[in-house]
Amino acid sequence: MSTSKELHIEIRLDEARLRLGAGTTLAGLIEHLGRAPTAVATARNGEFIPRAARHHTVLKNGDQVLLFKPIVGG
């Protein structure tokens, strides 16, 4: 029996599948992985997500998330 309120979602993190609790934010994912928020840049479904927006970016079933080294220049 399927309900409208799912308890878990499945995303793709880089090339791996990962199961998370429904309602997990991008910031929550980074914390779950034990990564420092300033040590990674993030993209969801091919769109760059700024650090300030991670707490408001709720992951959904099927999302593709990429974590990569931030690029800084001068």
Rosetta constraint file for C-alpha pairs under 8 A:
AtomPair CA 6 CA 22 HARMONIC 6.55 0.50
AtomPair CA 7 CA 21 HARMONIC 5.94 0.50
AtomPair CA 7 CA 22 HARMONIC 5.28 0.50
AtomPair CA 8 CA 19 HARMONIC 6.64 0.50
AtomPair CA 8 CA 20 HARMONIC 5.53 0.50
AtomPair CA 8 CA 21 HARMONIC 4.36 0.50
AtomPair CA 8 CA 22 HARMONIC 4.64 0.50
AtomPair CA 9 CA 19 HARMONIC 5.72 0.50
AtomPair CA 9 CA 20 HARMONIC 5.43 0.50
AtomPair CA 9 CA 21 HARMONIC 6.11 0.50
AtomPair CA 9 CA 22 HARMONIC 5.50 0.50
AtomPair CA 9 CA 60 HARMONIC 6.52 0.50
AtomPair CA 9 CA 61 HARMONIC 4.68 0.50
AtomPair CA 9 CA 62 HARMONIC 7.58 0.50
AtomPair CA 10 CA 17 HARMONIC 6.69 0.50
AtomPair CA 10 CA 18 HARMONIC 5.58 0.50
AtomPair CA 10 CA 19 HARMONIC 4.43 0.50
AtomPair CA 10 CA 20 HARMONIC 6.27 0.50
AtomPair CA 10 CA 60 HARMONIC 7.80 0.50
AtomPair CA 10 CA 61 HARMONIC 5.15 0.50
AtomPair CA 10 CA 62 HARMONIC 5.92 0.50
AtomPair CA 10 CA 63 HARMONIC 7.74 0.50
AtomPair CA 11 CA 17 HARMONIC 5.79 0.50
AtomPair CA 11 CA 18 HARMONIC 5.39 0.50
AtomPair CA 11 CA 19 HARMONIC 6.44 0.50
AtomPair CA 11 CA 20 HARMONIC 7.72 0.50
AtomPair CA 11 CA 59 HARMONIC 7.91 0.50
AtomPair CA 11 CA 60 HARMONIC 7.38 0.50
AtomPair CA 11 CA 61 HARMONIC 5.84 0.50
AtomPair CA 11 CA 62 HARMONIC 4.90 0.50
AtomPair CA 11 CA 63 HARMONIC 5.00 0.50
AtomPair CA 11 CA 64 HARMONIC 5.97 0.50
AtomPair CA 11 CA 65 HARMONIC 7.26 0.50
AtomPair CA 12 CA 16 HARMONIC 5.42 0.50
AtomPair CA 12 CA 17 HARMONIC 4.49 0.50
AtomPair CA 12 CA 18 HARMONIC 5.99 0.50
AtomPair CA 12 CA 62 HARMONIC 6.88 0.50
AtomPair CA 12 CA 63 HARMONIC 6.31 0.50
AtomPair CA 12 CA 64 HARMONIC 4.76 0.50
AtomPair CA 12 CA 65 HARMONIC 6.03 0.50
AtomPair CA 13 CA 17 HARMONIC 6.14 0.50
AtomPair CA 13 CA 18 HARMONIC 6.52 0.50
AtomPair CA 13 CA 64 HARMONIC 6.16 0.50
AtomPair CA 13 CA 65 HARMONIC 4.89 0.50
AtomPair CA 13 CA 66 HARMONIC 5.96 0.50
AtomPair CA 13 CA 67 HARMONIC 7.78 0.50
AtomPair CA 14 CA 64 HARMONIC 7.24 0.50
AtomPair CA 14 CA 65 HARMONIC 6.11 0.50
AtomPair CA 14 CA 66 HARMONIC 5.00 0.50
AtomPair CA 14 CA 67 HARMONIC 7.01 0.50
AtomPair CA 20 CA 24 HARMONIC 6.81 0.50
AtomPair CA 22 CA 59 HARMONIC 7.82 0.50
AtomPair CA 22 CA 60 HARMONIC 7.56 0.50
AtomPair CA 23 CA 58 HARMONIC 5.89 0.50
AtomPair CA 23 CA 59 HARMONIC 6.70 0.50
AtomPair CA 23 CA 60 HARMONIC 7.76 0.50
AtomPair CA 24 CA 28 HARMONIC 5.87 0.50
AtomPair CA 24 CA 29 HARMONIC 6.73 0.50
AtomPair CA 24 CA 58 HARMONIC 5.78 0.50
AtomPair CA 24 CA 59 HARMONIC 5.86 0.50
AtomPair CA 25 CA 29 HARMONIC 6.28 0.50
AtomPair CA 25 CA 54 HARMONIC 6.67 0.50
AtomPair CA 25 CA 55 HARMONIC 5.88 0.50
AtomPair CA 25 CA 56 HARMONIC 6.65 0.50
AtomPair CA 25 CA 57 HARMONIC 5.32 0.50
AtomPair CA 25 CA 58 HARMONIC 4.18 0.50
AtomPair CA 25 CA 59 HARMONIC 5.54 0.50
AtomPair CA 26 CA 30 HARMONIC 6.41 0.50
AtomPair CA 26 CA 54 HARMONIC 5.00 0.50
AtomPair CA 26 CA 55 HARMONIC 6.40 0.50
AtomPair CA 26 CA 56 HARMONIC 7.83 0.50
AtomPair CA 26 CA 57 HARMONIC 5.68 0.50
AtomPair CA 26 CA 58 HARMONIC 6.36 0.50
AtomPair CA 26 CA 59 HARMONIC 6.44 0.50
AtomPair CA 27 CA 31 HARMONIC 6.28 0.50
AtomPair CA 27 CA 37 HARMONIC 7.57 0.50
AtomPair CA 27 CA 54 HARMONIC 4.89 0.50
AtomPair CA 27 CA 55 HARMONIC 5.11 0.50
AtomPair CA 27 CA 57 HARMONIC 7.81 0.50
AtomPair CA 28 CA 32 HARMONIC 5.97 0.50
AtomPair CA 28 CA 55 HARMONIC 7.41 0.50
AtomPair CA 29 CA 33 HARMONIC 6.20 0.50
AtomPair CA 30 CA 34 HARMONIC 6.38 0.50
AtomPair CA 30 CA 35 HARMONIC 5.50 0.50
AtomPair CA 30 CA 36 HARMONIC 7.30 0.50
AtomPair CA 30 CA 37 HARMONIC 6.67 0.50
AtomPair CA 31 CA 35 HARMONIC 5.98 0.50
AtomPair CA 31 CA 36 HARMONIC 7.36 0.50
AtomPair CA 31 CA 37 HARMONIC 7.66 0.50
AtomPair CA 35 CA 39 HARMONIC 7.01 0.50
AtomPair CA 35 CA 40 HARMONIC 7.62 0.50
AtomPair CA 36 CA 40 HARMONIC 7.17 0.50
AtomPair CA 37 CA 51 HARMONIC 7.47 0.50
AtomPair CA 38 CA 51 HARMONIC 7.94 0.50
AtomPair CA 39 CA 69 HARMONIC 6.68 0.50
AtomPair CA 39 CA 70 HARMONIC 7.00 0.50
AtomPair CA 40 CA 67 HARMONIC 5.97 0.50
AtomPair CA 40 CA 68 HARMONIC 5.45 0.50
AtomPair CA 40 CA 69 HARMONIC 5.06 0.50
AtomPair CA 40 CA 70 HARMONIC 5.65 0.50
AtomPair CA 41 CA 48 HARMONIC 7.96 0.50
AtomPair CA 41 CA 49 HARMONIC 7.74 0.50
AtomPair CA 41 CA 50 HARMONIC 7.57 0.50
AtomPair CA 41 CA 51 HARMONIC 7.42 0.50
AtomPair CA 41 CA 67 HARMONIC 5.73 0.50
AtomPair CA 41 CA 68 HARMONIC 5.22 0.50
AtomPair CA 41 CA 69 HARMONIC 5.80 0.50
AtomPair CA 41 CA 70 HARMONIC 4.90 0.50
AtomPair CA 42 CA 48 HARMONIC 5.98 0.50
AtomPair CA 42 CA 49 HARMONIC 5.55 0.50
AtomPair CA 42 CA 50 HARMONIC 7.18 0.50
AtomPair CA 42 CA 51 HARMONIC 7.76 0.50
AtomPair CA 42 CA 65 HARMONIC 7.21 0.50
AtomPair CA 42 CA 66 HARMONIC 5.74 0.50
AtomPair CA 42 CA 67 HARMONIC 4.83 0.50
AtomPair CA 42 CA 68 HARMONIC 6.44 0.50
AtomPair CA 43 CA 47 HARMONIC 5.11 0.50
AtomPair CA 43 CA 48 HARMONIC 4.21 0.50
AtomPair CA 43 CA 49 HARMONIC 5.26 0.50
AtomPair CA 43 CA 65 HARMONIC 5.73 0.50
AtomPair CA 43 CA 66 HARMONIC 5.16 0.50
AtomPair CA 43 CA 67 HARMONIC 6.72 0.50
AtomPair CA 44 CA 48 HARMONIC 6.59 0.50
AtomPair CA 44 CA 49 HARMONIC 6.83 0.50
AtomPair CA 44 CA 63 HARMONIC 6.64 0.50
AtomPair CA 44 CA 64 HARMONIC 5.63 0.50
AtomPair CA 44 CA 65 HARMONIC 4.59 0.50
AtomPair CA 44 CA 66 HARMONIC 6.48 0.50
AtomPair CA 45 CA 63 HARMONIC 6.07 0.50
AtomPair CA 45 CA 64 HARMONIC 4.96 0.50
AtomPair CA 45 CA 65 HARMONIC 6.38 0.50
AtomPair CA 46 CA 64 HARMONIC 7.65 0.50
AtomPair CA 49 CA 53 HARMONIC 6.38 0.50
AtomPair CA 49 CA 54 HARMONIC 6.70 0.50
AtomPair CA 50 CA 54 HARMONIC 6.72 0.50
AtomPair CA 53 CA 57 HARMONIC 6.23 0.50
AtomPair CA 59 CA 63 HARMONIC 6.59 0.50
